Amino acid sequence: MKIAVTGANSSVGKNLLARLIEEDDVEVIAGVRSEKAFATLPGSTKITPRTIDYNDGAKLDQALDGADCLVHLAGILIETKHSNYANSNVAATAAVVMAAQRLGISRIVFISVIGASADSPNAYFRSKGIGERLVADAGIPGTVIRTPILLGPGTAGADALRAAASRGQTKVLGGGYYQQRPLDIDDLNEAILNSCLAQDDGVSTHELVGPEPTAYRDLIQRAADLLGVKVEVGKVPIWLAKLGAGVTSTLKGGGMTPTVIDVITMNEEVQQNAADALGVSLTPLQITLEKCLLKT
Ligand SMILES: NC(=O)c1ccc[n+]([C@@H]2O[C@H](COP(=O)([O-])OP(=O)(O)OC[C@H]3O[C@@H](n4cnc5c(N)ncnc54)[C@H](OP(=O)(O)O)[C@@H]3O)[C@@H](O)[C@H]2O)c1
């Protein structure tokens, strides 16, 4: 099976590629936006790196040609001067969906987020919800996987956790009382692979979260314990952080915004964890923390 991965140089993408090439009968088309990104991908003869231009249908078709399944990962939480929710989370999704239709690709797997909704008042959740709708309406069988904070090599969540735990005195949004359901990146990789191999018709939407709910402040303490350091978790008032983020993001044209702060501090709650439905045996949180903090 040939699996095309967009945003292959994302943190999720690099972890996924390393997992996919362990499968005997899987080859990967790794779609990235610039040739510079080729060097960041895992090296393997099973990976064909290709540049993707989301604004040019013909080039997009060339890049994805030959794929049986498309895993659409490209997408952002933090906007920049050049990447916003409209072009990265919505327009890029629309472009790959249309390419998949033209090319007759058999399945699409779309990585979304817990809280995604096309009707959300939050611009990030709304953009991912619109992306989900584009995939659901494509007429191509597939799977939408909504994920929480992801922990694994190079993920923003793991990097932020290590930094917060190593600081001695750390100040987090609202004191970090919000509940998270951190998911091991290896578990997401299994879910994506199983979704590529699935045979069912239609598009199903799943919420896949880690096994243990935890307040972010407790997660920091556990990380510090593992690293053998002491940490005091203090508080930045959320209203103050939003005020500062509103000003600096307007001046900089991106970065931390009130929208991002609302996403980060949301309680990650789900109706039903899709681990069984996606064929995933969830990694205990303690093991995940050991893997991402103690292994180099
Ligand atoms: N990390 C998490 O905890 C988490 C949680 C929930 C959902 N997700 C979802 O998982 C996916 C991967 O996340 P990640 O954290 O691994 O991402 P990441 O490391 O931040 O990488 C972002 C990816 O999006 C691409 N991108 C940026 N702007 C774009 C644009 N305008 N058009 C098309 N592509 C663009 C980037 O390409 P360039 O390098 O060329 O800019 C890169 O490949 C995303 O869809 C995200 O919403 C992640």
The ligand as a Tripos MOL2 file, in Angstrom:
@<TRIPOS>MOLECULE
LIG
   48    52     1     0     0
SMALL
NO_CHARGES

@<TRIPOS>ATOM
      1 N1          0.8130   18.4690   18.1690 N.am      1 LIG1
      2 C1         -0.3410   18.2700   18.8070 C.2       1 LIG1
      3 O1         -0.3650   18.1300   20.0700 O.2       1 LIG1
      4 C2         -1.6380   18.1890   18.0270 C.ar      1 LIG1
      5 C3         -2.8400   18.0730   18.7380 C.ar      1 LIG1
      6 C4         -4.0260   17.9680   18.0210 C.ar      1 LIG1
      7 C5         -4.0260   17.9820   16.6340 C.ar      1 LIG1
      8 N2         -2.8440   18.1120   15.9690 N.ar      1 LIG1
      9 C6         -2.8820   18.1420   14.5070 C.3       1 LIG1
     10 O2         -1.8650   17.3030   13.9640 O.3       1 LIG1
     11 C7         -1.3420   17.8750   12.7560 C.3       1 LIG1
     12 C8          0.1730   17.9840   12.8760 C.3       1 LIG1
     13 O3          0.4510   18.7890   14.0100 O.3       1 LIG1
     14 P1          1.9520   19.0990   14.4660 P.3       1 LIG1
     15 O4          1.8740   19.7240   15.8110 O.co2     1 LIG1
     16 O5          2.7930   17.8980   14.2560 O.co2     1 LIG1
     17 O6          2.3350   20.2370   13.3800 O.3       1 LIG1
     18 P2          3.6950   21.0770   13.2680 P.3       1 LIG1
     19 O7          4.8530   20.3000   13.7500 O.co2     1 LIG1
     20 O8          3.4380   22.4240   13.8700 O.co2     1 LIG1
     21 O9          3.8020   21.2560   11.6740 O.3       1 LIG1
     22 C9          2.8560   22.0060   10.9660 C.3       1 LIG1
     23 C10         2.7680   21.4670    9.5400 C.3       1 LIG1
     24 O10         1.7990   22.2420    8.8130 O.3       1 LIG1
     25 C11         2.4350   22.7790    7.6470 C.3       1 LIG1
     26 N3          1.8880   24.0860    7.2950 N.ar      1 LIG1
     27 C12         2.0910   25.2700    7.9160 C.ar      1 LIG1
     28 N4          1.4420   26.2500    7.2670 N.ar      1 LIG1
     29 C13         0.8240   25.6690    6.2170 C.ar      1 LIG1
     30 C14         0.0120   26.1710    5.1610 C.ar      1 LIG1
     31 N5         -0.3040   27.4730    5.0630 N.pl3     1 LIG1
     32 N6         -0.4490   25.2930    4.2460 N.ar      1 LIG1
     33 C15        -0.1430   23.9840    4.3370 C.ar      1 LIG1
     34 N7          0.6260   23.4470    5.2910 N.ar      1 LIG1
     35 C16         1.1060   24.2960    6.2290 C.ar      1 LIG1
     36 C17         3.9010   22.9000    8.0160 C.3       1 LIG1
     37 O11         4.6850   22.9790    6.8440 O.3       1 LIG1
     38 P3          5.9830   23.9590    6.7810 P.3       1 LIG1
     39 O12         7.0330   23.2790    7.6430 O.co2     1 LIG1
     40 O13         6.3150   24.0140    5.3620 O.co2     1 LIG1
     41 O14         5.5520   25.2850    7.3680 O.co2     1 LIG1
     42 C18         4.1030   21.5870    8.7850 C.3       1 LIG1
     43 O15         4.2500   20.4990    7.9140 O.3       1 LIG1
     44 C19        -2.0440   19.2360   12.5790 C.3       1 LIG1
     45 O16        -3.0890   19.0930   11.6640 O.3       1 LIG1
     46 C20        -2.5820   19.5480   13.9640 C.3       1 LIG1
     47 O17        -3.7770   20.3270   13.9160 O.3       1 LIG1
     48 C21        -1.6480   18.2120   16.6430 C.ar      1 LIG1
@<TRIPOS>BOND
     1     1     2 1
     2     2     3 2
     3     2     4 1
     4     4     5 ar
     5     4    48 ar
     6     5     6 ar
     7     6     7 ar
     8     7     8 ar
     9     8     9 1
    10     8    48 ar
    11     9    10 1
    12     9    46 1
    13    10    11 1
    14    11    12 1
    15    11    44 1
    16    12    13 1
    17    13    14 1
    18    14    15 2
    19    14    16 1
    20    14    17 1
    21    17    18 1
    22    18    19 2
    23    18    20 1
    24    18    21 1
    25    21    22 1
    26    22    23 1
    27    23    24 1
    28    23    42 1
    29    24    25 1
    30    25    26 1
    31    25    36 1
    32    26    27 ar
    33    26    35 ar
    34    27    28 ar
    35    28    29 ar
    36    29    30 ar
    37    29    35 ar
    38    30    31 1
    39    30    32 ar
    40    32    33 ar
    41    33    34 ar
    42    34    35 ar
    43    36    37 1
    44    36    42 1
    45    37    38 1
    46    38    39 2
    47    38    40 1
    48    38    41 1
    49    42    43 1
    50    44    45 1
    51    44    46 1
    52    46    47 1
@<TRIPOS>SUBSTRUCTURE
     1 LIG1         1 GROUP 0 **** ****
